[in-house]
Amino acid sequence: MGATVGALVNVFVTGRLRSGTAAVTAGAIYFSVLAICVALCFEISLSVDYFGAAEAPFLFVLGGLIPAFAKSFAYAWLPYSESGQAIITRTGL
């Protein structure tokens, strides 16, 4: 999953897009990959009848999509905005 996100962002964003456009595109790529993983995990959970997908499918999917959406903002904001880059520089990452 991480390698897929990194490869897609490297191909479509790094060196091609700047600032806001880069952040939105990188965030969309990150969220798309995570959403596909949530769907895959949901299907696997249904087939093995484990992890609660059969009992509460809405909560199962929502419990994966909400964190994915929130993380996509942080993933895109830190490297592709000036304020995010300042935080990275200040913390020494």
PyMOL CGO cylinders between C-alpha atoms (Angstrom):
from pymol import cmd
from pymol.cgo import CYLINDER

trace = [
    CYLINDER, 0.00, 0.00, 0.00, 2.73, 2.44, 0.94, 0.3, 1, 1, 1, 1, 1, 1,
    CYLINDER, 2.73, 2.44, 0.94, 4.81, 1.55, -2.08, 0.3, 1, 1, 1, 1, 1, 1,
    CYLINDER, 4.81, 1.55, -2.08, 1.81, 2.03, -4.34, 0.3, 1, 1, 1, 1, 1, 1,
    CYLINDER, 1.81, 2.03, -4.34, 1.07, 5.47, -2.93, 0.3, 1, 1, 1, 1, 1, 1,
    CYLINDER, 1.07, 5.47, -2.93, 4.73, 6.47, -3.13, 0.3, 1, 1, 1, 1, 1, 1,
    CYLINDER, 4.73, 6.47, -3.13, 5.12, 5.27, -6.70, 0.3, 1, 1, 1, 1, 1, 1,
    CYLINDER, 5.12, 5.27, -6.70, 1.93, 6.97, -7.91, 0.3, 1, 1, 1, 1, 1, 1,
    CYLINDER, 1.93, 6.97, -7.91, 2.77, 10.26, -6.20, 0.3, 1, 1, 1, 1, 1, 1,
    CYLINDER, 2.77, 10.26, -6.20, 6.31, 10.10, -7.56, 0.3, 1, 1, 1, 1, 1, 1,
    CYLINDER, 6.31, 10.10, -7.56, 5.06, 9.51, -11.11, 0.3, 1, 1, 1, 1, 1, 1,
    CYLINDER, 5.06, 9.51, -11.11, 2.17, 11.99, -11.15, 0.3, 1, 1, 1, 1, 1, 1,
    CYLINDER, 2.17, 11.99, -11.15, 3.09, 14.72, -8.65, 0.3, 1, 1, 1, 1, 1, 1,
    CYLINDER, 3.09, 14.72, -8.65, 6.79, 15.02, -7.81, 0.3, 1, 1, 1, 1, 1, 1,
    CYLINDER, 6.79, 15.02, -7.81, 8.55, 17.40, -10.20, 0.3, 1, 1, 1, 1, 1, 1,
    CYLINDER, 8.55, 17.40, -10.20, 5.36, 18.05, -12.19, 0.3, 1, 1, 1, 1, 1, 1,
    CYLINDER, 5.36, 18.05, -12.19, 2.98, 19.90, -9.91, 0.3, 1, 1, 1, 1, 1, 1,
    CYLINDER, 2.98, 19.90, -9.91, 3.47, 22.64, -7.33, 0.3, 1, 1, 1, 1, 1, 1,
    CYLINDER, 3.47, 22.64, -7.33, 1.81, 23.85, -4.13, 0.3, 1, 1, 1, 1, 1, 1,
    CYLINDER, 1.81, 23.85, -4.13, -1.98, 23.50, -3.97, 0.3, 1, 1, 1, 1, 1, 1,
    CYLINDER, -1.98, 23.50, -3.97, -2.33, 21.41, -7.10, 0.3, 1, 1, 1, 1, 1, 1,
    CYLINDER, -2.33, 21.41, -7.10, 0.33, 19.01, -5.88, 0.3, 1, 1, 1, 1, 1, 1,
    CYLINDER, 0.33, 19.01, -5.88, -1.29, 18.75, -2.45, 0.3, 1, 1, 1, 1, 1, 1,
    CYLINDER, -1.29, 18.75, -2.45, -4.75, 18.04, -3.84, 0.3, 1, 1, 1, 1, 1, 1,
    CYLINDER, -4.75, 18.04, -3.84, -3.46, 15.48, -6.33, 0.3, 1, 1, 1, 1, 1, 1,
    CYLINDER, -3.46, 15.48, -6.33, -1.27, 13.71, -3.76, 0.3, 1, 1, 1, 1, 1, 1,
    CYLINDER, -1.27, 13.71, -3.76, -4.15, 13.66, -1.27, 0.3, 1, 1, 1, 1, 1, 1,
    CYLINDER, -4.15, 13.66, -1.27, -6.51, 12.25, -3.87, 0.3, 1, 1, 1, 1, 1, 1,
    CYLINDER, -6.51, 12.25, -3.87, -4.03, 9.51, -4.78, 0.3, 1, 1, 1, 1, 1, 1,
    CYLINDER, -4.03, 9.51, -4.78, -3.48, 8.64, -1.12, 0.3, 1, 1, 1, 1, 1, 1,
    CYLINDER, -3.48, 8.64, -1.12, -7.20, 8.53, -0.36, 0.3, 1, 1, 1, 1, 1, 1,
    CYLINDER, -7.20, 8.53, -0.36, -7.97, 6.50, -3.48, 0.3, 1, 1, 1, 1, 1, 1,
    CYLINDER, -7.97, 6.50, -3.48, -5.44, 3.81, -2.63, 0.3, 1, 1, 1, 1, 1, 1,
    CYLINDER, -5.44, 3.81, -2.63, -6.65, 3.63, 0.98, 0.3, 1, 1, 1, 1, 1, 1,
    CYLINDER, -6.65, 3.63, 0.98, -10.30, 3.48, -0.14, 0.3, 1, 1, 1, 1, 1, 1,
    CYLINDER, -10.30, 3.48, -0.14, -9.47, 0.54, -2.40, 0.3, 1, 1, 1, 1, 1, 1,
    CYLINDER, -9.47, 0.54, -2.40, -7.76, -1.15, 0.54, 0.3, 1, 1, 1, 1, 1, 1,
    CYLINDER, -7.76, -1.15, 0.54, -10.83, -0.56, 2.72, 0.3, 1, 1, 1, 1, 1, 1,
    CYLINDER, -10.83, -0.56, 2.72, -13.03, -2.16, 0.06, 0.3, 1, 1, 1, 1, 1, 1,
    CYLINDER, -13.03, -2.16, 0.06, -10.67, -5.12, -0.24, 0.3, 1, 1, 1, 1, 1, 1,
    CYLINDER, -10.67, -5.12, -0.24, -10.54, -5.59, 3.54, 0.3, 1, 1, 1, 1, 1, 1,
    CYLINDER, -10.54, -5.59, 3.54, -14.34, -5.39, 3.66, 0.3, 1, 1, 1, 1, 1, 1,
    CYLINDER, -14.34, -5.39, 3.66, -14.70, -8.15, 1.07, 0.3, 1, 1, 1, 1, 1, 1,
    CYLINDER, -14.70, -8.15, 1.07, -12.14, -10.33, 2.82, 0.3, 1, 1, 1, 1, 1, 1,
    CYLINDER, -12.14, -10.33, 2.82, -13.85, -9.76, 6.17, 0.3, 1, 1, 1, 1, 1, 1,
    CYLINDER, -13.85, -9.76, 6.17, -17.21, -10.74, 4.67, 0.3, 1, 1, 1, 1, 1, 1,
    CYLINDER, -17.21, -10.74, 4.67, -15.81, -13.92, 3.19, 0.3, 1, 1, 1, 1, 1, 1,
    CYLINDER, -15.81, -13.92, 3.19, -14.17, -15.11, 6.42, 0.3, 1, 1, 1, 1, 1, 1,
    CYLINDER, -14.17, -15.11, 6.42, -16.92, -13.70, 8.66, 0.3, 1, 1, 1, 1, 1, 1,
    CYLINDER, -16.92, -13.70, 8.66, -14.45, -12.00, 10.95, 0.3, 1, 1, 1, 1, 1, 1,
    CYLINDER, -14.45, -12.00, 10.95, -13.70, -8.42, 12.10, 0.3, 1, 1, 1, 1, 1, 1,
    CYLINDER, -13.70, -8.42, 12.10, -17.40, -7.44, 12.20, 0.3, 1, 1, 1, 1, 1, 1,
    CYLINDER, -17.40, -7.44, 12.20, -18.07, -6.54, 8.58, 0.3, 1, 1, 1, 1, 1, 1,
    CYLINDER, -18.07, -6.54, 8.58, -21.10, -8.82, 8.40, 0.3, 1, 1, 1, 1, 1, 1,
    CYLINDER, -21.10, -8.82, 8.40, -22.67, -7.45, 11.59, 0.3, 1, 1, 1, 1, 1, 1,
    CYLINDER, -22.67, -7.45, 11.59, -22.05, -3.74, 10.96, 0.3, 1, 1, 1, 1, 1, 1,
    CYLINDER, -22.05, -3.74, 10.96, -20.95, -3.15, 7.35, 0.3, 1, 1, 1, 1, 1, 1,
    CYLINDER, -20.95, -3.15, 7.35, -21.58, 0.61, 7.44, 0.3, 1, 1, 1, 1, 1, 1,
    CYLINDER, -21.58, 0.61, 7.44, -19.43, 1.06, 10.54, 0.3, 1, 1, 1, 1, 1, 1,
    CYLINDER, -19.43, 1.06, 10.54, -16.74, -1.22, 9.16, 0.3, 1, 1, 1, 1, 1, 1,
    CYLINDER, -16.74, -1.22, 9.16, -16.39, 0.81, 5.96, 0.3, 1, 1, 1, 1, 1, 1,
    CYLINDER, -16.39, 0.81, 5.96, -16.80, 4.16, 7.71, 0.3, 1, 1, 1, 1, 1, 1,
    CYLINDER, -16.80, 4.16, 7.71, -14.15, 3.16, 10.26, 0.3, 1, 1, 1, 1, 1, 1,
    CYLINDER, -14.15, 3.16, 10.26, -11.70, 2.79, 7.40, 0.3, 1, 1, 1, 1, 1, 1,
    CYLINDER, -11.70, 2.79, 7.40, -12.71, 5.72, 5.22, 0.3, 1, 1, 1, 1, 1, 1,
    CYLINDER, -12.71, 5.72, 5.22, -12.77, 8.45, 7.89, 0.3, 1, 1, 1, 1, 1, 1,
    CYLINDER, -12.77, 8.45, 7.89, -9.15, 7.89, 8.99, 0.3, 1, 1, 1, 1, 1, 1,
    CYLINDER, -9.15, 7.89, 8.99, -8.09, 7.52, 5.34, 0.3, 1, 1, 1, 1, 1, 1,
    CYLINDER, -8.09, 7.52, 5.34, -9.69, 10.87, 4.50, 0.3, 1, 1, 1, 1, 1, 1,
    CYLINDER, -9.69, 10.87, 4.50, -8.10, 12.58, 7.51, 0.3, 1, 1, 1, 1, 1, 1,
    CYLINDER, -8.10, 12.58, 7.51, -4.66, 11.12, 6.80, 0.3, 1, 1, 1, 1, 1, 1,
    CYLINDER, -4.66, 11.12, 6.80, -4.79, 12.13, 3.15, 0.3, 1, 1, 1, 1, 1, 1,
    CYLINDER, -4.79, 12.13, 3.15, -4.90, 15.80, 4.18, 0.3, 1, 1, 1, 1, 1, 1,
    CYLINDER, -4.90, 15.80, 4.18, -1.84, 15.45, 6.42, 0.3, 1, 1, 1, 1, 1, 1,
    CYLINDER, -1.84, 15.45, 6.42, 0.00, 13.41, 3.80, 0.3, 1, 1, 1, 1, 1, 1,
    CYLINDER, 0.00, 13.41, 3.80, -0.60, 16.05, 1.15, 0.3, 1, 1, 1, 1, 1, 1,
    CYLINDER, -0.60, 16.05, 1.15, -0.23, 19.14, 3.34, 0.3, 1, 1, 1, 1, 1, 1,
    CYLINDER, -0.23, 19.14, 3.34, 3.13, 18.40, 4.94, 0.3, 1, 1, 1, 1, 1, 1,
    CYLINDER, 3.13, 18.40, 4.94, 5.35, 17.97, 1.88, 0.3, 1, 1, 1, 1, 1, 1,
    CYLINDER, 5.35, 17.97, 1.88, 3.50, 20.19, -0.59, 0.3, 1, 1, 1, 1, 1, 1,
    CYLINDER, 3.50, 20.19, -0.59, 2.69, 23.37, 1.36, 0.3, 1, 1, 1, 1, 1, 1,
    CYLINDER, 2.69, 23.37, 1.36, 5.03, 26.03, 2.66, 0.3, 1, 1, 1, 1, 1, 1,
    CYLINDER, 5.03, 26.03, 2.66, 3.69, 25.78, 6.21, 0.3, 1, 1, 1, 1, 1, 1,
    CYLINDER, 3.69, 25.78, 6.21, 3.97, 21.99, 6.14, 0.3, 1, 1, 1, 1, 1, 1,
    CYLINDER, 3.97, 21.99, 6.14, 7.54, 22.18, 4.88, 0.3, 1, 1, 1, 1, 1, 1,
    CYLINDER, 7.54, 22.18, 4.88, 8.35, 24.64, 7.68, 0.3, 1, 1, 1, 1, 1, 1,
    CYLINDER, 8.35, 24.64, 7.68, 7.13, 22.09, 10.23, 0.3, 1, 1, 1, 1, 1, 1,
    CYLINDER, 7.13, 22.09, 10.23, 9.21, 19.36, 8.60, 0.3, 1, 1, 1, 1, 1, 1,
    CYLINDER, 9.21, 19.36, 8.60, 12.30, 21.62, 8.68, 0.3, 1, 1, 1, 1, 1, 1,
    CYLINDER, 12.30, 21.62, 8.68, 11.68, 22.76, 12.26, 0.3, 1, 1, 1, 1, 1, 1,
    CYLINDER, 11.68, 22.76, 12.26, 11.27, 19.20, 13.57, 0.3, 1, 1, 1, 1, 1, 1,
    CYLINDER, 11.27, 19.20, 13.57, 14.26, 17.95, 11.62, 0.3, 1, 1, 1, 1, 1, 1,
    CYLINDER, 14.26, 17.95, 11.62, 12.43, 15.27, 9.65, 0.3, 1, 1, 1, 1, 1, 1,
]
cmd.load_cgo(trace, "trace")
